[in-house]
Amino acid sequence: MEEFKIHIKNVVCQRCIMTVTEILNRLEIPYIKVDLGEAILKRPLSDPGKKVVQKEFEKVGFEMIMDRDERLINDIKSLIIEDVYSSKISNQKLSSLLTSQLHFDYSHITHIFSESEGQSIQKYYNAIRIERAKELLDYDELGIAEIADHLGYSTPAYLSTSFKKATGFTPSEYRQLDQKNRKSLDSV
């Protein structure tokens, strides 16, 4: 069976995947799988069908991506989020992870990403890790050393330094705050 992939901007979490799934079901569009940043359909969308889907996606803050560079950027973000939110960050270097999954030269990937997003891939990756650290601190289930290990920081001190630089607080200070300052992943 032939598959037809659509790329969707701002699908960055499980709740987003559920929302896309609900939209496709409501519109009776047969699909194989919905994942971060994409949906694999059983058949291509007609031009009027694309417009209907795009309109429904826009209602909830999503957007179908048609441009090749935009799709690449979306794929980069999805891979980074998937890596950071997996049970434990892979030991694979970020550059190796992206080139092996995207099949582009890393210099091409970084150029396209930086030009479009106004920040380097590494800076984006670090920002996603900090947001994940905030989330894990909010849950209050893991110690700082466990969070550092989970997020691939070499030491808890390195996590604390990076966290303070990004937020102005140490992880311990952040955990004590009444008003948390977390960002949605699509705004990082």
Backbone as JSON Lines, residues from 0, in Angstrom:
{"i":0,"aa":"M","n":[0.84,-1.19,0.0],"ca":[0.0,0.0,0.0],"c":[0.88,1.24,0.0]}
{"i":1,"aa":"E","n":[0.57,2.17,-0.88],"ca":[1.33,3.41,-0.97],"c":[0.94,4.34,0.18]}
{"i":2,"aa":"E","n":[1.92,5.06,0.68],"ca":[1.69,5.99,1.78],"c":[1.88,7.42,1.3]}
{"i":3,"aa":"F","n":[1.14,8.33,1.91],"ca":[1.23,9.75,1.57],"c":[1.43,10.53,2.85]}
{"i":4,"aa":"K","n":[2.57,11.19,2.94],"ca":[2.95,11.89,4.17],"c":[2.6,13.37,4.05]}
{"i":5,"aa":"I","n":[1.98,13.89,5.11],"ca":[1.8,15.34,5.21],"c":[2.6,15.8,6.42]}
{"i":6,"aa":"H","n":[3.23,16.95,6.29],"ca":[4.03,17.52,7.37],"c":[3.2,18.6,8.05]}
{"i":7,"aa":"I","n":[3.22,18.59,9.38],"ca":[2.36,19.49,10.15],"c":[3.2,20.26,11.17]}
{"i":8,"aa":"K","n":[3.18,21.56,11.05],"ca":[3.93,22.44,11.96],"c":[3.22,22.54,13.3]}
{"i":9,"aa":"N","n":[4.0,22.58,14.38],"ca":[3.55,22.76,15.76],"c":[2.96,21.5,16.4]}
{"i":10,"aa":"V","n":[3.09,20.35,15.78],"ca":[2.68,19.1,16.42],"c":[3.9,18.61,17.2]}
{"i":11,"aa":"V","n":[3.93,18.96,18.5],"ca":[5.15,18.78,19.29],"c":[4.97,17.92,20.54]}
{"i":12,"aa":"C","n":[3.78,17.35,20.74],"ca":[3.57,16.56,21.95],"c":[2.47,15.52,21.7]}
{"i":13,"aa":"Q","n":[2.29,14.65,22.67],"ca":[1.27,13.59,22.54],"c":[-0.14,14.18,22.4]}
{"i":14,"aa":"R","n":[-0.41,15.26,23.11],"ca":[-1.73,15.89,23.02],"c":[-1.97,16.43,21.62]}
{"i":15,"aa":"C","n":[-0.91,16.96,21.01],"ca":[-1.0,17.45,19.62],"c":[-1.31,16.29,18.67]}
{"i":16,"aa":"I","n":[-0.65,15.17,18.88],"ca":[-0.88,13.99,18.05],"c":[-2.34,13.55,18.18]}
{"i":17,"aa":"M","n":[-2.86,13.56,19.41],"ca":[-4.26,13.19,19.62],"c":[-5.2,14.16,18.91]}
{"i":18,"aa":"T","n":[-4.87,15.44,18.92],"ca":[-5.7,16.44,18.25],"c":[-5.72,16.22,16.75]}
{"i":19,"aa":"V","n":[-4.56,15.97,16.15],"ca":[-4.49,15.69,14.71],"c":[-5.29,14.44,14.39]}
{"i":20,"aa":"T","n":[-5.16,13.41,15.22],"ca":[-5.9,12.17,15.03],"c":[-7.4,12.42,15.05]}
{"i":21,"aa":"E","n":[-7.85,13.23,16.01],"ca":[-9.28,13.56,16.11],"c":[-9.76,14.3,14.86]}
{"i":22,"aa":"I","n":[-8.95,15.23,14.37],"ca":[-9.33,15.98,13.16],"c":[-9.45,15.04,11.97]}
{"i":23,"aa":"L","n":[-8.45,14.19,11.77],"ca":[-8.49,13.25,10.64],"c":[-9.69,12.31,10.75]}
{"i":24,"aa":"N","n":[-9.97,11.84,11.96],"ca":[-11.14,10.96,12.15],"c":[-12.44,11.71,11.85]}
{"i":25,"aa":"R","n":[-12.55,12.94,12.35],"ca":[-13.76,13.73,12.14],"c":[-13.99,14.01,10.66]}
{"i":26,"aa":"L","n":[-12.9,14.26,9.94],"ca":[-13.0,14.54,8.5],"c":[-13.04,13.26,7.66]}
{"i":27,"aa":"E","n":[-13.01,12.13,8.35],"ca":[-13.04,10.8,7.71],"c":[-11.92,10.64,6.68]}
{"i":28,"aa":"I","n":[-10.73,11.05,7.08],"ca":[-9.54,10.89,6.24],"c":[-8.79,9.68,6.76]}
{"i":29,"aa":"P","n":[-8.69,8.63,5.95],"ca":[-8.0,7.42,6.41],"c":[-6.49,7.65,6.53]}
{"i":30,"aa":"Y","n":[-5.94,7.22,7.66],"ca":[-4.51,7.42,7.9],"c":[-3.91,6.13,8.45]}
{"i":31,"aa":"I","n":[-2.6,6.04,8.32],"ca":[-1.87,4.9,8.85],"c":[-1.31,5.24,10.22]}
{"i":32,"aa":"K","n":[-0.76,6.45,10.34],"ca":[-0.08,6.82,11.57],"c":[-0.01,8.34,11.68]}
{"i":33,"aa":"V","n":[-0.11,8.83,12.92],"ca":[0.12,10.25,13.2],"c":[1.28,10.29,14.2]}
{"i":34,"aa":"D","n":[2.25,11.14,13.92],"ca":[3.43,11.24,14.77],"c":[3.8,12.71,14.93]}
{"i":35,"aa":"L","n":[4.87,12.98,15.67],"ca":[5.33,14.35,15.83],"c":[5.63,14.96,14.47]}
{"i":36,"aa":"G","n":[4.93,16.03,14.14],"ca":[5.2,16.77,12.91],"c":[4.72,16.16,11.62]}
{"i":37,"aa":"E","n":[4.03,15.03,11.68],"ca":[3.59,14.42,10.42],"c":[2.44,13.45,10.62]}
{"i":38,"aa":"A","n":[1.77,13.19,9.51],"ca":[0.73,12.15,9.46],"c":[0.94,11.39,8.16]}
{"i":39,"aa":"I","n":[0.8,10.08,8.24],"ca":[0.91,9.25,7.05],"c":[-0.5,8.81,6.68]}
{"i":40,"aa":"L","n":[-0.93,9.24,5.51],"ca":[-2.29,8.98,5.05],"c":[-2.32,7.77,4.12]}
{"i":41,"aa":"K","n":[-3.49,7.16,4.01],"ca":[-3.65,6.0,3.13],"c":[-3.79,6.42,1.67]}
{"i":42,"aa":"R","n":[-4.2,7.67,1.45],"ca":[-4.32,8.17,0.08],"c":[-4.05,9.67,0.08]}
{"i":43,"aa":"P","n":[-3.67,10.21,-1.07],"ca":[-3.35,11.65,-1.11],"c":[-4.61,12.5,-0.92]}
{"i":44,"aa":"L","n":[-4.39,13.71,-0.44],"ca":[-5.5,14.65,-0.29],"c":[-5.71,15.38,-1.61]}
{"i":45,"aa":"S","n":[-6.96,15.58,-1.97],"ca":[-7.27,16.42,-3.13],"c":[-6.98,17.87,-2.76]}
{"i":46,"aa":"D","n":[-6.93,18.76,-3.74],"ca":[-6.7,20.18,-3.43],"c":[-7.78,20.74,-2.51]}
{"i":47,"aa":"P","n":[-9.09,20.47,-2.78],"ca":[-10.11,20.94,-1.84],"c":[-9.95,20.29,-0.46]}
{"i":48,"aa":"G","n":[-9.55,19.02,-0.45],"ca":[-9.34,18.32,0.82],"c":[-8.21,18.94,1.62]}
{"i":49,"aa":"K","n":[-7.13,19.35,0.94],"ca":[-6.02,20.01,1.62],"c":[-6.48,21.3,2.28]}
{"i":50,"aa":"K","n":[-7.35,22.05,1.58],"ca":[-7.84,23.32,2.12],"c":[-8.68,23.1,3.37]}
{"i":51,"aa":"V","n":[-9.52,22.07,3.35],"ca":[-10.37,21.75,4.51],"c":[-9.49,21.34,5.69]}
{"i":52,"aa":"V","n":[-8.53,20.47,5.44],"ca":[-7.63,20.01,6.51],"c":[-6.83,21.19,7.05]}
{"i":53,"aa":"Q","n":[-6.3,22.02,6.17],"ca":[-5.52,23.18,6.6],"c":[-6.36,24.1,7.49]}
{"i":54,"aa":"K","n":[-7.6,24.33,7.1],"ca":[-8.5,25.19,7.88],"c":[-8.73,24.61,9.28]}
{"i":55,"aa":"E","n":[-8.94,23.3,9.35],"ca":[-9.14,22.64,10.65],"c":[-7.88,22.69,11.49]}
{"i":56,"aa":"F","n":[-6.73,22.48,10.86],"ca":[-5.46,22.55,11.59],"c":[-5.23,23.95,12.14]}
{"i":57,"aa":"E","n":[-5.51,24.96,11.34],"ca":[-5.29,26.35,11.77],"c":[-6.14,26.7,12.99]}
{"i":58,"aa":"K","n":[-7.33,26.11,13.1],"ca":[-8.2,26.39,14.25],"c":[-7.53,26.02,15.57]}
{"i":59,"aa":"V","n":[-6.63,25.02,15.53],"ca":[-5.98,24.57,16.76],"c":[-4.48,24.9,16.8]}
{"i":60,"aa":"G","n":[-4.05,25.79,15.89],"ca":[-2.67,26.25,15.91],"c":[-1.67,25.42,15.13]}
{"i":61,"aa":"F","n":[-2.15,24.53,14.28],"ca":[-1.27,23.72,13.44],"c":[-1.28,24.28,12.02]}
{"i":62,"aa":"E","n":[-0.34,23.8,11.22],"ca":[-0.25,24.27,9.85],"c":[0.38,23.19,8.99]}
{"i":63,"aa":"M","n":[-0.23,22.89,7.84],"ca":[0.39,21.96,6.91],"c":[1.56,22.65,6.24]}
{"i":64,"aa":"I","n":[2.67,21.94,6.12],"ca":[3.88,22.52,5.57],"c":[4.09,22.0,4.15]}
{"i":65,"aa":"M","n":[4.21,22.92,3.22],"ca":[4.4,22.54,1.82],"c":[5.85,22.78,1.37]}
{"i":66,"aa":"D","n":[6.51,23.8,1.91],"ca":[7.85,24.18,1.51],"c":[8.87,23.14,2.0]}
{"i":67,"aa":"R","n":[9.83,22.79,1.16],"ca":[10.82,21.76,1.48],"c":[11.68,22.15,2.69]}
{"i":68,"aa":"D","n":[12.14,23.39,2.75],"ca":[12.96,23.82,3.87],"c":[12.16,23.83,5.17]}
{"i":69,"aa":"E","n":[10.91,24.26,5.09],"ca":[10.04,24.24,6.28],"c":[9.85,22.82,6.79]}
{"i":70,"aa":"R","n":[9.69,21.87,5.85],"ca":[9.54,20.47,6.25],"c":[10.81,19.98,6.95]}
{"i":71,"aa":"L","n":[11.97,20.37,6.43],"ca":[13.23,19.98,7.04],"c":[13.33,20.54,8.46]}
{"i":72,"aa":"I","n":[12.99,21.81,8.63],"ca":[13.03,22.43,9.96],"c":[12.07,21.73,10.9]}
{"i":73,"aa":"N","n":[10.89,21.42,10.43],"ca":[9.91,20.71,11.24],"c":[10.44,19.33,11.64]}
{"i":74,"aa":"D","n":[11.08,18.64,10.7],"ca":[11.66,17.32,11.0],"c":[12.78,17.43,12.03]}
{"i":75,"aa":"I","n":[13.61,18.46,11.92],"ca":[14.69,18.68,12.89],"c":[14.1,18.86,14.28]}
{"i":76,"aa":"K","n":[13.11,19.75,14.38],"ca":[12.48,20.01,15.68],"c":[11.83,18.75,16.24]}
{"i":77,"aa":"S","n":[11.15,18.01,15.4],"ca":[10.48,16.78,15.85],"c":[11.49,15.76,16.37]}
{"i":78,"aa":"L","n":[12.6,15.59,15.66],"ca":[13.64,14.65,16.11],"c":[14.25,15.07,17.44]}
{"i":79,"aa":"I","n":[14.5,16.36,17.59],"ca":[15.07,16.86,18.84],"c":[14.09,16.66,19.99]}
{"i":80,"aa":"I","n":[12.84,17.02,19.79],"ca":[11.83,16.85,20.84],"c":[11.67,15.38,21.19]}
{"i":81,"aa":"E","n":[11.62,14.53,20.17],"ca":[11.49,13.09,20.4],"c":[12.68,12.57,21.21]}
{"i":82,"aa":"D","n":[13.88,13.02,20.88],"ca":[15.08,12.59,21.59],"c":[15.04,13.06,23.05]}
{"i":83,"aa":"V","n":[14.73,14.32,23.27],"ca":[14.72,14.87,24.63],"c":[13.6,14.25,25.47]}
{"i":84,"aa":"Y","n":[12.47,13.96,24.87],"ca":[11.34,13.43,25.62],"c":[11.31,11.91,25.69]}
{"i":85,"aa":"S","n":[12.28,11.24,25.05],"ca":[12.33,9.78,25.17],"c":[12.75,9.44,26.6]}
{"i":86,"aa":"S","n":[12.67,8.18,26.95],"ca":[12.96,7.8,28.33],"c":[14.36,8.22,28.77]}
{"i":87,"aa":"K","n":[15.3,8.24,27.84],"ca":[16.63,8.75,28.13],"c":[17.25,9.21,26.82]}
{"i":88,"aa":"I","n":[17.87,10.36,26.86],"ca":[18.48,10.91,25.65],"c":[19.52,9.93,25.12]}
{"i":89,"aa":"S","n":[19.52,9.75,23.81],"ca":[20.5,8.85,23.2],"c":[21.9,9.41,23.38]}
{"i":90,"aa":"N","n":[22.87,8.53,23.44],"ca":[24.26,8.98,23.58],"c":[24.83,9.44,22.24]}
{"i":91,"aa":"Q","n":[24.04,9.27,21.19],"ca":[24.48,9.66,19.87],"c":[24.61,11.19,19.81]}
{"i":92,"aa":"K","n":[25.68,11.68,19.2],"ca":[25.84,13.12,19.04],"c":[24.66,13.68,18.26]}
{"i":93,"aa":"L","n":[24.28,14.89,18.59],"ca":[23.14,15.53,17.92],"c":[23.36,15.57,16.41]}
{"i":94,"aa":"S","n":[24.55,15.94,15.98],"ca":[24.82,16.01,14.54],"c":[24.65,14.64,13.88]}
{"i":95,"aa":"S","n":[25.12,13.58,14.53],"ca":[24.99,12.22,13.98],"c":[23.53,11.79,13.93]}
{"i":96,"aa":"L","n":[22.8,12.11,14.99],"ca":[21.37,11.77,15.04],"c":[20.63,12.41,13.87]}
{"i":97,"aa":"L","n":[20.85,13.7,13.68],"ca":[20.12,14.42,12.63],"c":[20.53,13.97,11.23]}
{"i":98,"aa":"T","n":[21.83,13.82,10.99],"ca":[22.25,13.41,9.65],"c":[21.82,11.99,9.32]}
{"i":99,"aa":"S","n":[21.83,11.1,10.31],"ca":[21.42,9.72,10.03],"c":[19.92,9.62,9.78]}
{"i":100,"aa":"Q","n":[19.13,10.45,10.42],"ca":[17.68,10.4,10.26],"c":[17.18,11.22,9.07]}
{"i":101,"aa":"L","n":[17.86,12.31,8.77],"ca":[17.37,13.23,7.74],"c":[18.08,13.05,6.39]}
{"i":102,"aa":"H","n":[19.22,12.39,6.4],"ca":[19.98,12.1,5.18],"c":[20.41,13.37,4.44]}
{"i":103,"aa":"F","n":[20.82,14.36,5.22],"ca":[21.4,15.58,4.68],"c":[22.72,15.82,5.4]}
{"i":104,"aa":"D","n":[23.61,16.55,4.76],"ca":[24.86,16.96,5.38],"c":[24.54,17.91,6.54]}
{"i":105,"aa":"Y","n":[25.27,17.77,7.65],"ca":[24.98,18.58,8.83],"c":[25.13,20.07,8.55]}
{"i":106,"aa":"S","n":[26.1,20.46,7.74],"ca":[26.27,21.89,7.45],"c":[25.04,22.45,6.72]}
{"i":107,"aa":"H","n":[24.44,21.65,5.84],"ca":[23.21,22.07,5.15],"c":[22.06,22.21,6.15]}
{"i":108,"aa":"I","n":[21.94,21.22,7.02],"ca":[20.86,21.24,8.03],"c":[21.0,22.47,8.92]}
{"i":109,"aa":"T","n":[22.21,22.72,9.42],"ca":[22.4,23.85,10.34],"c":[22.19,25.19,9.63]}
{"i":110,"aa":"H","n":[22.6,25.28,8.38],"ca":[22.42,26.53,7.63],"c":[20.93,26.84,7.46]}
{"i":111,"aa":"I","n":[20.17,25.86,7.0],"ca":[18.72,26.06,6.78],"c":[18.03,26.41,8.09]}
{"i":112,"aa":"F","n":[18.35,25.67,9.15],"ca":[17.71,25.89,10.45],"c":[18.04,27.28,11.0]}
{"i":113,"aa":"S","n":[19.31,27.63,11.03],"ca":[19.74,28.92,11.58],"c":[19.16,30.09,10.81]}
{"i":114,"aa":"E","n":[19.15,29.97,9.49],"ca":[18.62,31.05,8.65],"c":[17.13,31.27,8.92]}
{"i":115,"aa":"S","n":[16.4,30.2,9.08],"ca":[14.96,30.3,9.27],"c":[14.57,30.64,10.71]}
{"i":116,"aa":"E","n":[15.24,30.02,11.67],"ca":[14.82,30.13,13.07],"c":[15.55,31.22,13.85]}
{"i":117,"aa":"G","n":[16.64,31.74,13.31],"ca":[17.37,32.79,14.01],"c":[18.16,32.29,15.21]}
{"i":118,"aa":"Q","n":[18.37,31.0,15.29],"ca":[19.17,30.4,16.35],"c":[19.77,29.1,15.82]}
{"i":119,"aa":"S","n":[20.85,28.67,16.45],"ca":[21.49,27.43,16.01],"c":[20.68,26.22,16.47]}
{"i":120,"aa":"I","n":[20.94,25.1,15.84],"ca":[20.29,23.85,16.26],"c":[20.67,23.54,17.7]}
{"i":121,"aa":"Q","n":[21.94,23.74,18.05],"ca":[22.4,23.44,19.41],"c":[21.68,24.31,20.43]}
{"i":122,"aa":"K","n":[21.48,25.58,20.12],"ca":[20.77,26.48,21.04],"c":[19.31,26.01,21.2]}
{"i":123,"aa":"Y","n":[18.69,25.61,20.1],"ca":[17.32,25.1,20.17],"c":[17.28,23.82,21.01]}
{"i":124,"aa":"Y","n":[18.21,22.93,20.78],"ca":[18.3,21.67,21.53],"c":[18.44,21.94,23.03]}
{"i":125,"aa":"N","n":[19.33,22.87,23.37],"ca":[19.52,23.21,24.79],"c":[18.25,23.82,25.39]}
{"i":126,"aa":"A","n":[17.55,24.65,24.63],"ca":[16.3,25.25,25.12],"c":[15.24,24.19,25.37]}
{"i":127,"aa":"I","n":[15.16,23.2,24.49],"ca":[14.19,22.11,24.68],"c":[14.57,21.3,25.92]}
{"i":128,"aa":"R","n":[15.86,21.05,26.11],"ca":[16.3,20.31,27.31],"c":[15.96,21.09,28.58]}
{"i":129,"aa":"I","n":[16.12,22.41,28.56],"ca":[15.78,23.22,29.74],"c":[14.28,23.16,30.01]}
{"i":130,"aa":"E","n":[13.46,23.24,28.96],"ca":[12.0,23.14,29.16],"c":[11.62,21.77,29.73]}
{"i":131,"aa":"R","n":[12.29,20.72,29.26],"ca":[12.04,19.38,29.8],"c":[12.49,19.3,31.25]}
{"i":132,"aa":"A","n":[13.61,19.93,31.58],"ca":[14.08,19.95,32.96],"c":[13.06,20.66,33.85]}
{"i":133,"aa":"K","n":[12.5,21.77,33.37],"ca":[11.46,22.48,34.13],"c":[10.28,21.56,34.4]}
{"i":134,"aa":"E","n":[9.87,20.84,33.37],"ca":[8.74,19.92,33.51],"c":[9.04,18.84,34.55]}
{"i":135,"aa":"L","n":[10.22,18.24,34.46],"ca":[10.59,17.19,35.41],"c":[10.72,17.75,36.83]}
{"i":136,"aa":"L","n":[11.2,18.98,36.96],"ca":[11.27,19.62,38.28],"c":[9.87,19.86,38.83]}
{"i":137,"aa":"D","n":[8.94,20.26,37.97],"ca":[7.56,20.48,38.4],"c":[6.92,19.2,38.92]}
{"i":138,"aa":"Y","n":[7.23,18.07,38.29],"ca":[6.66,16.79,38.73],"c":[7.18,16.4,40.11]}
{"i":139,"aa":"D","n":[8.37,16.86,40.45],"ca":[8.98,16.61,41.76],"c":[9.12,15.12,42.07]}
{"i":140,"aa":"E","n":[9.39,14.32,41.04],"ca":[9.56,12.88,41.23],"c":[11.02,12.45,41.15]}
{"i":141,"aa":"L","n":[11.85,13.26,40.5],"ca":[13.26,12.91,40.31],"c":[14.14,13.95,40.97]}
{"i":142,"aa":"G","n":[15.28,13.51,41.46],"ca":[16.27,14.44,41.99],"c":[17.0,15.12,40.85]}
{"i":143,"aa":"I","n":[17.75,16.14,41.18],"ca":[18.47,16.9,40.16],"c":[19.5,16.02,39.46]}
{"i":144,"aa":"A","n":[20.18,15.15,40.19],"ca":[21.16,14.25,39.57],"c":[20.48,13.32,38.56]}
{"i":145,"aa":"E","n":[19.3,12.82,38.91],"ca":[18.56,11.94,38.0],"c":[18.08,12.7,36.76]}
{"i":146,"aa":"I","n":[17.64,13.92,36.96],"ca":[17.21,14.75,35.82],"c":[18.4,15.03,34.9]}
{"i":147,"aa":"A","n":[19.54,15.36,35.5],"ca":[20.75,15.61,34.7],"c":[21.1,14.38,33.87]}
{"i":148,"aa":"D","n":[21.07,13.23,34.49],"ca":[21.38,11.98,33.78],"c":[20.36,11.71,32.69]}
{"i":149,"aa":"H","n":[19.1,11.89,33.02],"ca":[18.0,11.65,32.08],"c":[18.12,12.53,30.84]}
{"i":150,"aa":"L","n":[18.57,13.76,31.03],"ca":[18.65,14.72,29.92],"c":[20.02,14.79,29.26]}
{"i":151,"aa":"G","n":[20.91,13.88,29.66],"ca":[22.2,13.79,28.98],"c":[23.23,14.82,29.4]}
{"i":152,"aa":"Y","n":[23.04,15.46,30.54],"ca":[24.07,16.37,31.06],"c":[25.16,15.54,31.7]}
{"i":153,"aa":"S","n":[26.41,15.96,31.54],"ca":[27.53,15.17,32.06],"c":[27.54,15.12,33.59]}
{"i":154,"aa":"T","n":[27.09,16.2,34.23],"ca":[27.04,16.24,35.69],"c":[25.83,17.07,36.14]}
{"i":155,"aa":"P","n":[25.37,16.87,37.37],"ca":[24.31,17.73,37.9],"c":[24.74,19.21,37.95]}
{"i":156,"aa":"A","n":[26.02,19.44,38.19],"ca":[26.52,20.83,38.24],"c":[26.38,21.5,36.87]}
{"i":157,"aa":"Y","n":[26.63,20.73,35.8],"ca":[26.49,21.28,34.45],"c":[25.03,21.61,34.16]}
{"i":158,"aa":"L","n":[24.11,20.75,34.58],"ca":[22.68,21.05,34.45],"c":[22.36,22.33,35.21]}
{"i":159,"aa":"S","n":[22.81,22.42,36.45],"ca":[22.51,23.6,37.28],"c":[23.04,24.88,36.65]}
{"i":160,"aa":"T","n":[24.25,24.84,36.13],"ca":[24.84,26.01,35.48],"c":[24.04,26.4,34.24]}
{"i":161,"aa":"S","n":[23.73,25.42,33.4],"ca":[22.95,25.69,32.17],"c":[21.56,26.2,32.51]}
{"i":162,"aa":"F","n":[20.95,25.6,33.52],"ca":[19.6,25.97,33.93],"c":[19.58,27.41,34.44]}
{"i":163,"aa":"K","n":[20.55,27.75,35.3],"ca":[20.6,29.11,35.85],"c":[20.86,30.13,34.75]}
{"i":164,"aa":"K","n":[21.72,29.79,33.81],"ca":[22.01,30.71,32.7],"c":[20.75,30.96,31.87]}
{"i":165,"aa":"A","n":[19.94,29.93,31.67],"ca":[18.74,30.05,30.84],"c":[17.56,30.69,31.57]}
{"i":166,"aa":"T","n":[17.44,30.42,32.88],"ca":[16.23,30.84,33.6],"c":[16.48,31.9,34.67]}
{"i":167,"aa":"G","n":[17.72,32.02,35.12],"ca":[18.01,32.93,36.22],"c":[17.88,32.26,37.58]}
{"i":168,"aa":"F","n":[17.51,30.98,37.6],"ca":[17.34,30.23,38.84],"c":[18.13,28.93,38.76]}
{"i":169,"aa":"T","n":[18.57,28.44,39.91],"ca":[19.11,27.08,39.94],"c":[17.91,26.14,39.89]}
{"i":170,"aa":"P","n":[18.11,24.87,39.57],"ca":[16.98,23.93,39.59],"c":[16.29,23.88,40.95]}
{"i":171,"aa":"S","n":[17.05,23.94,42.03],"ca":[16.45,23.91,43.37],"c":[15.59,25.15,43.62]}
{"i":172,"aa":"E","n":[16.08,26.31,43.21],"ca":[15.31,27.55,43.37],"c":[14.04,27.49,42.53]}
{"i":173,"aa":"Y","n":[14.17,27.0,41.3],"ca":[13.01,26.9,40.41],"c":[11.93,26.0,41.01]}
{"i":174,"aa":"R","n":[12.35,24.9,41.58],"ca":[11.41,23.94,42.17],"c":[10.58,24.6,43.27]}
{"i":175,"aa":"Q","n":[11.15,25.59,43.96],"ca":[10.47,26.25,45.08],"c":[9.54,27.39,44.64]}
{"i":176,"aa":"L","n":[9.64,27.8,43.37],"ca":[8.83,28.92,42.9],"c":[7.34,28.58,42.9]}
{"i":177,"aa":"D","n":[6.52,29.58,43.25],"ca":[5.07,29.41,43.15],"c":[4.62,29.59,41.71]}
{"i":178,"aa":"Q","n":[5.2,30.56,41.04],"ca":[4.83,30.89,39.66],"c":[5.9,30.34,38.72]}
{"i":179,"aa":"K","n":[5.6,29.24,38.06],"ca":[6.55,28.62,37.14],"c":[6.51,29.36,35.81]}
{"i":180,"aa":"N","n":[7.62,29.34,35.12],"ca":[7.71,30.06,33.85],"c":[8.06,29.1,32.73]}
{"i":181,"aa":"R","n":[7.17,28.16,32.46],"ca":[7.41,27.19,31.39],"c":[6.87,27.73,30.07]}
{"i":182,"aa":"K","n":[7.54,27.32,28.98],"ca":[7.12,27.73,27.64],"c":[6.56,26.51,26.93]}
{"i":183,"aa":"S","n":[5.64,26.75,26.02],"ca":[5.19,25.64,25.17],"c":[6.3,25.35,24.18]}
{"i":184,"aa":"L","n":[6.42,24.09,23.78],"ca":[7.53,23.69,22.91],"c":[7.49,24.38,21.56]}
{"i":185,"aa":"D","n":[6.31,24.74,21.09],"ca":[6.26,25.41,19.79],"c":[6.68,26.88,19.87]}
{"i":186,"aa":"S","n":[6.89,27.39,21.08],"ca":[7.35,28.78,21.21],"c":[8.84,28.86,21.56]}
{"i":187,"aa":"V","n":[9.51,27.72,21.67],"ca":[10.95,27.71,22.0],"c":[11.74,28.08,20.78]}
